[in-house]
């Protein structure tokens, strides 16, 4: 069943202002003009994405990821492909509990690790009861075999501006790698209005995908990656 993607729903899920509508911004050359309508995109000191070149070695607690629900809908909003979820999907960090709202994709990756850009990056967007956002970023490295979870999603991507029901039995966990060591830093939304105060957890170990899969997603989304931003005074820990 195809249904129009609600701007209100998408805004709540992505943590994006209702003013940041699809017609207002884009990628490529348009990146240079985001700050004209959304000043924090240019003035912010903790902007995302970044190039992670070093990190302070600490004793970070493991991420407590309890994604027990399922993916229920797939949305193509013109900027990215989003997987919407239902059920009990919790992320617990330092005693703070977040709920997974959606998963979306970028081709190529937005964050870099030691200067390396991956062909695909998934963002797991989690929100707590106060509206604070925590994002788990997962890189995908092209290999010799297909990722079954991505294959399931790729069969169900709607046309631009639409949402479809997703009926496959797929958990958000299926898109995560087994190894979950991570880099942590403070950042922002990577799309307008570039709101800061987002907690970022970039997993060190990539998931796998096939070249054909990442190319199919790229054909749908094109280059939907914001350029890396200055780290400034931020400290990255792992």
VOTORVEX-505791 format. One record per residue (C-alpha): residue number from 0; x, y, z. Coordinates in pm, whole numbers, plus 50000, padded with zeros to 5 digits. Example, Ala and Ser with C-alpha at 12.3 -4.5 7.8 and 13.67 -1.06 7.14 Angstrom:
! VOTORVEX-505791
   seq    east   north      up
     0   51230   49550   50780
     1   51367   49894   50714
//
This chain:
! VOTORVEX-505791
   seq    east   north      up
     0   50000   50000   50000
     1   50150   50332   49890
     2   50085   50643   50099
     3   50215   50998   50095
     4   50496   51056   50341
     5   50380   51295   50611
     6   50613   51592   50658
     7   50513   51606   51022
     8   50600   51241   51081
     9   50928   51263   50893
    10   51027   51576   51081
    11   50961   51419   51418
    12   51149   51103   51325
    13   51452   51275   51182
    14   51458   51553   51440
    15   51436   51807   51159
    16   51247   52134   51170
    17   50928   52156   50964
    18   51089   52453   50790
    19   51359   52232   50639
    20   51137   52107   50360
    21   51272   51914   50064
    22   51246   52208   49825
    23   51458   52429   50052
    24   51789   52247   50027
    25   51987   51988   49838
    26   52329   51832   49802
    27   52624   51906   49574
    28   52661   52278   49506
    29   52351   52341   49717
    30   52551   52249   50029
    31   52724   52584   50002
    32   52394   52767   50050
    33   52248   52583   50348
    34   52365   52852   50591
    35   52168   53119   50406
    36   51842   52965   50530
    37   51977   52770   50827
    38   52254   52980   50990
    39   52374   52711   51233
    40   52488   52507   50931
    41   52760   52769   50883
    42   52807   52911   51232
    43   52797   52592   51438
    44   53119   52470   51603
    45   53006   52109   51653
    46   52885   52018   51306
    47   52864   51672   51152
    48   52992   51473   50971
    49   53365   51462   51053
    50   53683   51283   50952
    51   53788   51071   51251
    52   54169   51070   51243
    53   54246   51015   51610
    54   54061   50937   51929
    55   54131   50948   52299
    56   54151   50592   52430
    57   53909   50555   52721
    58   53715   50279   52887
    59   53383   50333   52711
    60   53101   50108   52822
    61   52952   49889   52548
    62   52648   50032   52374
    63   52338   49866   52513
    64   52139   49813   52195
    65   51803   49646   52249
    66   51636   49661   51909
    67   51363   49400   51953
    68   51110   49550   51712
    69   51072   49535   51336
    70   51098   49755   51029
    71   50742   49840   50922
    72   50758   50105   50648
    73   51002   50231   50385
    74   50999   50598   50285
    75   51170   50771   49993
    76   51165   51139   50089
    77   51374   51259   49796
    78   51690   51301   50004
    79   51730   50953   50147
    80   51565   50616   50198
    81   51425   50572   50548
    82   51322   50254   50727
    83   51058   50325   50991
    84   51025   50091   51288
    85   50780   49977   51551
    86   50800   49774   51869
    87   51047   49791   52154
    88   51372   49938   52018
    89   51593   50086   52288
    90   51943   50230   52303
    91   52079   50277   52655
    92   52390   50492   52701
    93   52528   50610   53036
    94   52192   50539   53196
    95   52002   50742   52933
    96   51736   50557   52734
    97   51663   50640   52371
    98   51410   50488   52132
    99   51497   50407   51771
   100   51276   50610   51536
   101   51419   50540   51193
   102   51717   50422   50992
   103   51831   50610   50683
   104   52118   50587   50436
   105   52387   50798   50270
   106   52589   50718   49957
   107   52880   50759   49992
   108   52944   50775   50367
   109   52930   51111   50543
   110   53169   51036   50828
   111   53522   50928   50736
   112   53752   50706   50941
   113   54120   50792   50898
   114   54036   50962   50572
   115   53853   50661   50432
   116   53512   50717   50279
   117   53290   50409   50261
   118   53040   50349   49979
   119   52745   50348   50219
   120   52659   50468   50569
   121   52347   50394   50773
   122   52224   50623   51050
   123   52016   50475   51332
   124   51831   50777   51472
   125   51736   50741   51839
   126   51539   50995   52046
   127   51479   51017   52421
   128   51163   51143   52592
   129   51306   51498   52601
   130   51375   51507   52228
   131   51751   51456   52257
   132   51901   51266   51964
   133   52162   50991   51957
   134   52278   50850   51623
   135   52455   50520   51565
   136   52647   50536   51236
   137   52734   50213   51054
   138   52970   50201   50758
   139   52924   49946   50480
   140   53221   49797   50295
   141   53166   49633   49957
   142   53252   49264   49954
   143   53192   48954   49745
   144   52846   48871   49875
   145   52520   49052   49927
   146   52384   49169   50259
   147   52052   48990   50307
   148   51897   49273   50508
   149   51985   49527   50238
   150   51846   49291   49972
   151   51515   49285   50156
   152   51504   49665   50176
   153   51605   49714   49813
   154   51307   49509   49697
   155   51070   49747   49875
   156   51182   50103   49797
   157   50897   50330   49684
   158   50907   50613   49437
   159   51013   50959   49552
   160   50774   51118   49800
   161   50600   50795   49896
   162   50595   50540   50176
   163   50511   50170   50148
   164   50431   49907   50406
   165   50724   49674   50466
   166   50602   49320   50526
   167   50929   49125   50549
   168   51026   49003   50895
   169   51334   49223   50944
   170   51482   49352   51268
   171   51697   49667   51285
   172   51963   49440   51437
   173   52009   49273   51100
   174   52174   49592   50970
   175   52425   49614   51256
   176   52768   49447   51261
   177   52846   49198   51536
   178   53146   49397   51659
   179   53027   49724   51812
   180   53331   49914   51935
   181   53269   50279   51863
   182   53392   50635   51841
   183   53191   50891   52038
   184   53165   51266   51987
   185   52920   51554   52003
   186   52785   51669   51670
   187   52482   51780   51476
   188   52221   51672   51227
   189   52390   51631   50888
   190   52095   51794   50713
   191   51929   52135   50761
   192   51867   52284   51009
   193   52200   52126   51127
   194   52084   52129   51490
   195   52368   52063   51734
   196   52362   51863   52056
   197   52342   51526   51880
   198   52534   51238   52039
   199   52722   51042   51773
   200   52836   50682   51800
   201   53029   50575   51490
   202   53091   50201   51487
   203   53451   50113   51415
   204   53376   49784   51237
   205   53185   49812   50908
   206   52899   49596   50790
   207   52930   49428   50452
   208   52740   49491   50131
   209   52788   49414   49765
   210   52890   49668   49505
   211   52562   49607   49324
   212   52364   49689   49639
   213   52542   50015   49710
   214   52515   50114   49344
   215   52139   50053   49351
   216   52102   50275   49657
   217   52324   50539   49499
   218   52107   50536   49187
   219   51805   50613   49405
   220   51966   50872   49637
   221   52262   51003   49429
   222   52540   51169   49634
   223   52350   51256   49951
   224   52650   51315   50175
   225   52734   51643   50345
   226   53108   51729   50329
   227   53308   51671   50647
   228   53309   51961   50892
   229   53587   52104   51114
   230   53637   51917   51440
   231   53736   52241   51618
   232   53779   52187   51993
   233   53589   51859   52009
   234   53739   51550   52166
   235   53665   51214   52005
   236   53681   50916   52238
   237   53678   50542   52183
//
